[in-house]
């Protein structure tokens, strides 16, 4: 059973509002769902209002509904969960070689199952449009410089390690993983911990952590 809504919101807010690279510093601690519910809601409202005055929190852009994207992610995750169960399990104290072998076996199984997958299978045209609008607004203008700097610093495109923008391709172990600003993560749809958002050059990539492969990507998400 999933966590109550306020727990999920508290978790994401406590992560995002600890982001100290901007001239503002909003911080929210998670509170218990029962007796302090009203206090929590009031704190959230005040924090969002305060941050909005200094930072483009949601950039005055209405947060879109993500039911279509969420369903595609759920479908993908369900398939991979089933494949993972069929892959030889790792021992409690697995060696680096065993972990690498497990990732490769799972990745091979995913590629076989998704051998017809093409760019846009998860990031459809309509979904891409919503993502791009949010990403570009987050790094736009003087207020977006800090977020853009965060993305650029660990971007593999600047590290001399090429990452193939190909669905089901392996994400090179030697390539750095770009940091996605917490302020941006708050505005993007939440995804399972087995998946993550990363930037490769100007592209926004959906990476499978367990198999270390590129699930899908949005080219030119950044300008």
C-alpha positions as CSV (number, residue, x, y, z in Angstrom):
1,X,0.0,0.0,0.0
2,X,1.4,3.4,-0.9
3,X,2.2,6.1,1.5
4,X,-0.4,8.8,2.3
5,X,-0.2,11.8,0.0
6,X,1.2,14.1,2.6
7,X,4.1,11.8,3.3
8,X,5.0,11.7,-0.4
9,X,4.8,15.5,-0.7
10,X,6.8,15.9,2.5
11,X,9.5,13.7,1.1
12,X,9.8,15.5,-2.1
13,X,9.6,19.0,-0.5
14,X,12.2,18.1,2.1
15,X,14.6,17.1,-0.7
16,X,14.0,20.1,-2.8
17,X,13.9,22.9,-0.3
18,X,17.3,21.9,1.0
19,X,18.8,23.1,-2.3
20,X,21.1,25.9,-1.2
21,X,22.8,27.0,-4.4
22,X,20.3,29.8,-4.9
23,X,20.1,33.1,-2.9
24,X,17.0,31.8,-1.2
25,X,16.9,28.9,1.2
26,X,13.5,27.3,2.0
27,X,13.6,24.3,4.2
28,X,10.7,22.0,5.2
29,X,11.0,19.0,7.5
30,X,8.6,16.1,7.2
31,X,5.9,16.0,9.8
32,X,3.6,13.2,11.0
33,X,0.5,12.7,9.0
34,X,-2.0,12.5,11.9
35,X,-2.0,15.3,14.5
36,X,0.1,17.8,12.6
37,X,-1.7,17.5,9.2
38,X,-3.1,21.0,9.2
39,X,0.2,22.4,10.4
40,X,2.0,20.6,7.6
41,X,-0.4,21.9,4.9
42,X,0.1,25.4,6.2
43,X,3.8,25.1,6.2
44,X,3.8,23.8,2.6
45,X,1.6,26.7,1.5
46,X,3.8,29.3,3.1
47,X,7.0,27.7,1.8
48,X,5.7,27.5,-1.8
49,X,4.5,31.1,-1.6
50,X,7.8,32.3,-0.3
51,X,9.9,30.4,-2.8
52,X,7.7,31.6,-5.7
53,X,8.5,35.2,-5.0
54,X,12.2,34.6,-5.4
55,X,12.4,31.7,-7.8
56,X,10.2,30.5,-10.6
57,X,8.6,27.8,-8.6
58,X,6.7,26.1,-11.4
59,X,7.6,29.3,-13.3
60,X,4.0,30.3,-13.3
61,X,3.5,27.3,-15.6
62,X,0.6,25.0,-14.6
63,X,1.9,21.6,-13.6
64,X,0.6,19.2,-16.2
65,X,-1.2,15.9,-15.5
66,X,1.1,12.9,-16.0
67,X,-1.3,10.0,-16.2
68,X,-0.1,9.0,-19.7
69,X,3.5,9.1,-18.7
70,X,2.9,7.4,-15.4
71,X,1.1,4.5,-17.1
72,X,4.0,4.0,-19.6
73,X,6.5,4.0,-16.8
74,X,4.4,1.5,-14.8
75,X,4.1,-0.8,-17.8
76,X,7.9,-0.7,-18.3
77,X,8.7,-1.3,-14.7
78,X,6.3,-4.2,-14.5
79,X,8.0,-5.9,-17.4
80,X,11.5,-5.3,-16.0
81,X,10.4,-6.6,-12.5
82,X,9.4,-9.8,-14.1
83,X,12.6,-10.1,-16.1
84,X,14.6,-9.3,-13.0
85,X,13.0,-12.2,-11.1
86,X,14.0,-14.6,-13.9
87,X,17.6,-13.3,-13.8
88,X,20.0,-15.1,-11.4
89,X,19.7,-13.3,-8.1
90,X,22.8,-11.6,-6.6
91,X,24.2,-13.0,-3.3
92,X,24.1,-10.8,-0.2
93,X,27.8,-9.9,-0.6
94,X,28.1,-9.7,-4.4
95,X,31.4,-8.8,-5.9
96,X,31.8,-6.1,-8.5
97,X,32.1,-8.7,-11.2
98,X,28.8,-10.4,-10.1
99,X,27.0,-7.1,-10.1
100,X,28.2,-6.2,-13.5
101,X,27.2,-9.6,-14.8
102,X,23.8,-9.2,-13.3
103,X,23.3,-5.8,-14.9
104,X,24.4,-7.2,-18.3
105,X,22.1,-10.2,-18.1
106,X,19.1,-8.0,-17.1
107,X,20.0,-5.5,-19.8
108,X,20.2,-8.3,-22.5
109,X,16.8,-9.5,-21.3
110,X,15.3,-6.0,-21.6
111,X,16.7,-5.5,-25.0
112,X,15.3,-8.8,-26.2
113,X,11.9,-8.0,-24.8
114,X,12.0,-4.4,-26.1
115,X,13.8,-5.1,-29.4
116,X,11.2,-3.0,-31.3
117,X,11.4,-0.1,-28.9
118,X,12.0,3.3,-30.6
119,X,12.6,6.8,-29.3
120,X,9.3,8.2,-28.2
121,X,7.8,4.9,-26.9
122,X,7.7,6.4,-23.4
123,X,8.4,10.1,-24.1
124,X,5.7,10.5,-26.7
125,X,5.4,13.7,-28.7
126,X,2.8,15.1,-26.3
127,X,4.8,14.1,-23.2
128,X,8.0,15.6,-24.7
129,X,6.3,18.9,-25.2
130,X,5.3,19.1,-21.5
131,X,8.8,18.0,-20.3
132,X,10.6,20.5,-22.6
133,X,8.4,23.4,-21.4
134,X,9.3,22.7,-17.8
135,X,13.0,22.0,-18.4
136,X,13.6,25.1,-20.5
137,X,11.7,27.4,-18.1
138,X,13.8,26.1,-15.2
139,X,17.1,27.2,-16.8
140,X,15.8,30.3,-18.5
141,X,17.3,33.7,-18.0
142,X,19.4,35.0,-15.0
143,X,17.3,33.1,-12.5
144,X,18.0,29.8,-14.2
145,X,21.8,30.2,-14.3
146,X,22.4,28.1,-11.2
147,X,20.2,25.3,-12.3
148,X,21.8,25.3,-15.8
149,X,25.3,25.3,-14.2
150,X,24.4,22.2,-12.1
151,X,23.3,20.4,-15.2
152,X,26.4,21.3,-17.2
153,X,29.0,20.5,-14.5
154,X,28.6,16.7,-14.6
155,X,27.2,16.4,-18.1
156,X,29.0,13.6,-19.9
157,X,29.0,15.7,-23.0
158,X,31.6,17.9,-21.3
159,X,33.7,14.9,-20.0
160,X,34.9,13.5,-23.2
161,X,33.0,10.2,-22.7
162,X,30.4,9.7,-25.4
163,X,27.0,8.3,-24.4
164,X,25.0,6.9,-27.2
165,X,21.5,8.3,-27.4
166,X,20.0,5.0,-28.4
167,X,17.0,3.3,-26.8
168,X,18.2,0.2,-24.9
169,X,21.9,1.2,-25.3
170,X,24.2,0.7,-22.3
171,X,25.1,3.9,-20.4
172,X,28.9,3.8,-20.3
173,X,30.3,3.0,-16.8
174,X,33.0,5.6,-17.3
175,X,30.6,8.4,-18.2
176,X,29.6,10.8,-15.3
177,X,25.9,11.1,-14.3
178,X,24.7,14.6,-14.5
179,X,22.9,16.2,-11.5
180,X,19.3,17.1,-12.1
181,X,18.6,20.2,-9.9
182,X,16.1,19.4,-7.1
183,X,14.0,22.4,-8.1
184,X,13.5,20.7,-11.5
185,X,12.9,17.3,-10.0
186,X,10.0,18.7,-8.0
187,X,8.3,19.8,-11.2
188,X,8.8,16.6,-13.1
189,X,6.7,13.5,-12.5
190,X,8.0,11.2,-9.7
191,X,9.4,7.9,-11.0
192,X,10.3,4.6,-9.3
193,X,13.7,4.4,-7.6
194,X,14.8,1.9,-10.3
195,X,14.7,4.8,-12.9
196,X,16.2,8.2,-13.0
197,X,16.4,11.4,-15.0
198,X,19.8,12.4,-16.4
199,X,21.1,14.9,-18.9
200,X,23.3,13.9,-21.8
201,X,24.3,17.0,-23.7
202,X,21.0,18.7,-24.4
203,X,19.0,15.6,-24.1
204,X,17.0,14.5,-21.1
205,X,17.5,10.7,-20.6
206,X,15.4,8.2,-18.7
207,X,17.9,5.7,-17.4
208,X,17.2,2.2,-15.9
209,X,19.4,2.0,-12.8
210,X,19.2,-1.8,-12.4
211,X,20.2,-2.6,-16.0
212,X,22.2,0.6,-16.7
213,X,20.5,1.2,-20.0
214,X,18.8,4.1,-21.7
215,X,15.0,3.5,-21.6
216,X,14.1,6.6,-23.7
217,X,15.2,10.2,-24.2
218,X,14.1,13.6,-25.3
219,X,16.6,15.2,-27.7
220,X,17.2,18.9,-27.3
221,X,15.3,19.2,-24.0
222,X,17.7,22.0,-23.3
223,X,18.2,24.9,-25.6
